[in-house]
Amino acid sequence: MAWLRMDDNFDTDPLVLNVSRNMGEATKVVGWLTRLMLYSARHLTDGFLPEVVFRDIVRSKVWREKLTAPPDGGGSLVHRRGDACRCLKDREWPDTAADVYVHHYLTSNPSRDEFDVQRAKQAELRDSELRAAVRQRDRSRCRYCAVPVVWADRRSAQGGVFDHVDPRIAAGAANLVVACRGCNSRKGNRTPAAAGMTLLPVPGTDQRQIGGSDQRPTQLVDTEPTTHAHARDGTGRVTDPADQPTTGPPSTVRTSRDPNPYHRTAVTGLDPLDHAGLPSIIDHDYADTFGETGEDP
């Protein structure tokens, strides 16, 4: 199912009003542009459309000229190849049928690369074996505050959820951790560094940093993997997280005027393998130090 995001002030956008003599014409323009963007969202074309689609939706030659080249020389709502606009900066026109581009399409909508990453992340959260492996590895404790989470709690800040450490990628267990709902809400769609938070090491890997150290967690020890602590690849074969395919980060280059709707805060690049790799050795002293794990049956 295609979803389209639009500014609720789009119908009064100066560019829309610039080509309209009255609000009736403005309504027509909004309708045409909405259909053009729906086509792009449905087919994941990043705002680019073939001429035949443009002609089919906007059947008036006069209006096609107004949308692509306003009479007064103002900004256009639909661009053709060769047009100069800040929304086309650092963007390359596809080699296939792509004759027009809807102005500022990516301002509110994700690119195809970003959509693929989001879809891959959602698939990971639906993977019961992956979730179970991450819960076992993190011992059902929040990796940001070390508090035991309550999986049956669907409302309060202590409820258990799963968080993608780097929201720009989908990398299986290497980028997925247990988090309490409070920390997950505070972190939002950012990396820990961008949110001013510290990602604690896997329980048992470095006890000195469990408790709020502001130092970056140390590299996980590279040891022989064990069967019970690794995720499966869907074929029943137990694999190491480092061998799992990674989706992302998105290749689309965005400017400050064209932000990523899934990631609106600049972040530093972090290697997810340094943060969430499945452990091969269980440190039983962890339970003695922090009490019960808090896992639900």
Buried (B, 14 or more C-beta within 10 A) or exposed (E): EEEBEBEEEBBEBEBBBBBBEEEEBBEBBBEBBBBBBBBBBEEBBBBBBBEEBBBEBBEEEEBBBBBBBBEEEEBBBBBBEEBEEEBBEEBEBEEEEBBBBBBBBBBBBBBBBBBBBBEBBEEBEEBEBBBEBBBBBBBBBBBBBBBBBBBEBEEEBBBBBBBBBBBBBBBBBBBBBBBBBBBBEBBEBBBBBBBEBBBBBBBBBBBEBBEEEEEBBEBBEEEEBEEEBBBEBEEEEBBBBBEBEBBBBBEBEBEEEBBBBBBEEEBEEBEBBBBBBBBBEBBEEBBEEBEEBBBEE
